[in-house]
Amino acid sequence: MNDSTPARQLKALDNAHHLHPFMVHPELRAHGPRIITRGEGVYIWDADGNRILDGMAGLWCVQLGYGVKELADAAYEALRTLPYYNTFFQTTTPYATRLAALLAEKTPPGMDEIFFGCSGSDANDSAIKLIWYYWNLQGKPGKKAIISRKLAYHGSTVAAASLSGLGFMQEIFDLPLPRFHHVEPPPYGYGYQQPGESDEAFAVRCVKAVEDKILELGPENVAAFVGEPVMGAGGLMIPPDGYWPAIEKLCRKYDILLWSDEVICGFGRLGQWFGCQHYGVTPDIITMAKGMSSGYQPISAVALNQRVGEPITSAKTEMAHGYTYSGHPVACAVAIRNIELLESSGLIGSKGREKAEYFQQRLAEIADHPLVGETRGVGLLGALELVKDKQKRQRYKPEGHAGLVCRGHCFEQGLVMRAVRDTMFLSPPLVISESEIDELFSLVCRCLDLTLHDLQKG
Ligand SMILES: Cc1ncc(COP(=O)(O)O)c(C=O)c1O
């Protein structure tokens, strides 16, 4: 956009009219938003001309980085050819059809039915409805409960927020709705593992919590278990070895659908097309968004395996669900090109794996910093726990303050790192180079030093 409106005026307009997602508005409006004006590679620029290394790939989504001409060209070509047509009323477009076929190829074998939406949240809403519809078609209308985990994030529509396990985004809206259940502990070792408890024993305890919930509700009432392969926005929690295969076994034992929310973990974030492949499990349902188009277009999808898909595609009743923009041609064109580029670049494969190894090695080095209680990561995901006392895992008070101080320093120093409570996250574009990884971690170290200095000052 060639907008010459001065930054001060934009801030005033924004303060006057723009309700931001997940925002304490008085805090925002006290000084106005930072205005991001352009991006190139792994960098973004703000309206004051500052260059910022985007360690979060936007919101975990810009896999191919900013300024990819091929993606812009794909959008332009579709805009000129067919800017819109729907996929209702027995019509389709070459874009939607080709993308559905491509996703069926990339998802685990047998996941052949693809439904399109525009966001991770609406994909999850769609999955919930399709799961309920499936069990109705099976003549088991009692199976409606969905089991999720405390600290999960699955989106913010009414249903997706109910699915999420974060109280702060539910209480103010009188959520969750009935039918949604959250188990504790989630597989978050740093937060929940007891002193002396092995990873193996912790995995068993996390899985047992799911089994206890299934038995409490009655397996005949449970429709599905949903989980992010690595829990993202709730705190970047990496499951202990054995967790996912044990969950899969449990779902099969009690005839419960296994649903992998791949909105963050899909499209190479963990090194494979989908996070479930990294953990060696085969879900019945996958939801995806974000990296599907590298964030260049709002698009999402639900993939169903034959077990769930076949009864739906052979039902004589109408599957009365869909969106005006399901399979939007421009979004599909961009997603197709994005998937082709992810493939041809080798980012999902050996090149991506080497890069992830280097990223993880640099991340692990930071564990020695006096402010860091733990580092953990997988693929191109990384987290740091900020603590006052490493041995006792004691936090600075009030909880969340250290994270905010650190996030502020990051922005000032030209780095985007996200803070949730006192956990800092990294999820850079997959195209980040080794020298950019070096730059990223030297910025992280500088920001940790500045944060420690501030916290020690009190
Ligand atoms: C795992 C997961 N599911 C769903 C969503 C919601 O996606 P969206 O913000 O596109 O609605 C997110 C967003 O961060 C997510 O991380």
The ligand as a Tripos MOL2 file, in Angstrom:
@<TRIPOS>MOLECULE
LIG
   16    16     1     0     0
SMALL
NO_CHARGES

@<TRIPOS>ATOM
      1 C1         -3.6010  -24.4290   17.4010 C.3       1 LIG1
      2 C2         -4.4660  -23.2970   16.9450 C.ar      1 LIG1
      3 N1         -5.7200  -23.5530   16.5490 N.ar      1 LIG1
      4 C3         -6.5270  -22.5790   16.1090 C.ar      1 LIG1
      5 C4         -6.1000  -21.2780   16.0550 C.ar      1 LIG1
      6 C5         -7.0220  -20.2020   15.5840 C.3       1 LIG1
      7 O1         -6.6460  -19.7720   14.3300 O.3       1 LIG1
      8 P1         -7.1980  -18.3760   13.7890 P.3       1 LIG1
      9 O2         -6.5660  -17.3160   14.6020 O.co2     1 LIG1
     10 O3         -6.7600  -18.3810   12.3580 O.co2     1 LIG1
     11 O4         -8.6730  -18.3950   13.9110 O.co2     1 LIG1
     12 C6         -4.8010  -20.9600   16.4500 C.ar      1 LIG1
     13 C7         -4.3120  -19.5850   16.4010 C.2       1 LIG1
     14 O5         -3.2380  -19.2600   16.8690 O.2       1 LIG1
     15 C8         -3.9640  -21.9960   16.9240 C.ar      1 LIG1
     16 O6         -2.7260  -21.7480   17.3530 O.3       1 LIG1
@<TRIPOS>BOND
     1     1     2 1
     2     2     3 ar
     3     2    15 ar
     4     3     4 ar
     5     4     5 ar
     6     5     6 1
     7     5    12 ar
     8     6     7 1
     9     7     8 1
    10     8     9 2
    11     8    10 1
    12     8    11 1
    13    12    13 1
    14    12    15 ar
    15    13    14 2
    16    15    16 1
@<TRIPOS>SUBSTRUCTURE
     1 LIG1         1 GROUP 0 **** ****
